[in-house]
């Protein structure tokens, strides 16, 4: 059978398998899918999807949020250094090695060059300044050690900065005369004092004095041989 229409409007009524008429909305056929659909795409090039990602029925959103609403992530194996910023120090725990000019700081007493400068608090209580080691100066035969000296020859200088009581003692082989005590504060300019120690051939000699100057040395008033002499001090 053939149907020929000429300048006439015709309508077709569509029915589903049960005989129920299909509906449309604004000229578009209504489709109601009651089962899940599976979409297969050979490549992703032309597959566009606008959807809301969810975890346990909770929408994911951009921006910082709580741990419970965040996805776990892992840092890439080639990740560079990460900057760390902390608003307050209350909960910031850091296990690190402190350095000054690329040198590690360590516990315990160290040389000045390896120590941090500090200042005493303006409300510091009294500090214990007791001296635990008594300052001393001088070692055996530190002035002359089996020396041969001539008239007005001077000895090496002994630093007596932290001592007050000084003894001068020794022995010679030949020579009878005085060893004049000279003092200096700068270690350069020395002055004769009215104190001297008398030496005699092969006889022990000794003298004592209290000093305030920093440096002491001796000057021979005669030539002597086999001269041993010590300047020793104690606070």
Residue pairs with C-beta under 8 A, 6 or more apart in sequence:
13 21
14 21
14 22
15 21
15 22
16 22
22 29
22 30
23 29
23 30
24 30
41 47
52 59
52 60
53 59
53 60
54 60
55 71
58 69
60 71
75 82
86 92
97 104
97 105
98 104
98 105
99 105
100 116
103 114
105 116
120 127
131 235
134 234
134 235
135 162
135 163
135 234
135 235
136 163
136 232
136 233
136 234
136 235
137 158
137 159
137 160
137 161
137 162
137 163
137 166
137 231
137 232
137 233
137 234
138 158
138 230
138 231
138 232
138 233
139 230
139 232
140 230
141 170
141 228
141 229
141 230
142 156
142 158
142 230
142 231
142 232
143 155
143 156
143 158
143 168
143 170
143 217
143 218
143 229
143 230
143 231
144 155
144 170
144 218
144 227
144 228
144 229
145 228
146 226
146 227
146 228
147 227
147 228
147 229
148 223
148 224
148 225
148 226
148 227
149 220
149 223
149 224
149 227
150 220
150 223
151 220
151 221
151 222
151 223
152 219
152 220
152 221
153 219
153 220
154 182
154 190
154 217
154 218
154 219
154 220
155 217
155 218
155 219
155 229
156 217
157 184
157 187
157 190
157 215
157 216
157 217
158 215
158 216
158 217
158 231
158 233
159 187
159 214
159 215
160 166
160 211
160 213
160 214
160 215
160 216
160 231
160 233
161 214
162 235
163 211
163 233
163 234
163 235
164 210
164 211
164 212
164 233
164 234
164 235
165 208
165 210
165 233
165 234
165 235
166 208
166 209
166 210
166 211
166 216
166 231
166 232
166 233
167 206
167 207
167 208
167 230
167 231
167 232
167 233
168 179
168 181
168 197
168 205
168 206
168 207
168 208
168 209
168 218
168 229
168 230
168 231
169 204
169 205
169 206
169 207
169 229
169 230
169 232
170 199
170 204
170 205
170 227
170 228
170 229
170 230
171 202
171 203
171 204
171 205
171 226
171 227
171 228
172 199
172 200
172 201
172 202
172 203
172 205
172 224
172 225
172 226
172 227
172 228
173 201
173 202
173 224
173 225
173 226
173 227
174 201
174 202
174 224
174 225
174 226
175 199
175 201
175 220
175 222
175 223
175 224
175 225
175 227
176 199
176 200
176 201
176 222
177 198
177 199
177 220
177 221
177 222
177 224
178 196
178 197
178 198
178 199
178 221
178 222
179 196
179 197
179 198
179 199
179 205
179 218
179 219
179 220
179 221
179 229
180 192
180 193
180 195
180 196
180 218
180 219
180 221
181 192
181 193
181 195
181 196
181 197
181 207
181 209
181 216
181 218
182 190
182 191
182 192
182 193
182 216
182 217
182 218
182 219
183 190
183 191
183 193
183 211
183 213
183 215
183 216
184 190
184 191
184 213
184 214
184 215
184 217
185 213
185 214
185 215
186 214
186 215
187 214
187 215
190 215
190 217
192 219
195 207
195 209
196 207
196 221
197 205
197 206
197 207
197 218
198 205
199 205
199 224
199 227
211 233
216 231
218 229
218 231
220 227
